[in-house]
Amino acid sequence: MTSRLVLVPPAIGPALREARFYDGSSSIDEAAAARAASVALPEAARVVLSPGARCRDTAEALGLRGAVAAELAPLDAGRWRGRTPAEVGAAEGEAVARWLADPEYAAPGGESVRDVCARVGRWLESVPDGRTVAVVEPEVVRAAVVHALGLPLGTFWRLDVAPLTATELSGRAGRWNLRLGRPLADA
């Protein structure tokens, strides 16, 4: 049998709209919840979620109940959590530039792109047969795609992930096919 994984980034909320480093507490707004409630997803054998309020709230608006998977946490921005890139750049410009350019470099107190790709990759290789829907942060979608396709880590920041889209991986451990960013159908 084949594993089918549908990765759905959360609906937009204030932190995402402001491009803040996510701290796990920011939720989605009423308009975003209404948008999420208006779309349909395929039936799934299992649902998993990134930890954090906006993934839980998006899943609820989509009518999904699932288990939180710690391995699907977003990239940990360490002491930059809750701040905008402009705020961090003004105070720590060299560190931000290095973090964006070097997949091995971790944000102070956080993790590197290599770390998040490895963590999400380990989880991806354990996805069981059948369809799994995962409501996950955009960084998790990027990490899964980088791992599944064996892309260079430097491509991580070059993958755009729009809210409430479906990125689909099908296959099995070590051999994945990709379908990118399909808009979710209206319910």
Secondary structure, DSSP 4 states (H G I P E B T S, - for coil): --EEEEEEPPPP-HHHHTTPPP-S-----HHHHHHHHTEE----SEEEE-SSHHHHHHHHHHT---EE-GGGPPP--GGGTTS-HHHHHHHHHHHHHHHHH-TTPPPTTS--HHHHHHHHHHHHTTPPSEEEEEE--HHHHHHHHHHHHT--GGGGGG----TTEEEEEEEETTEEEEEEEEEPEE-
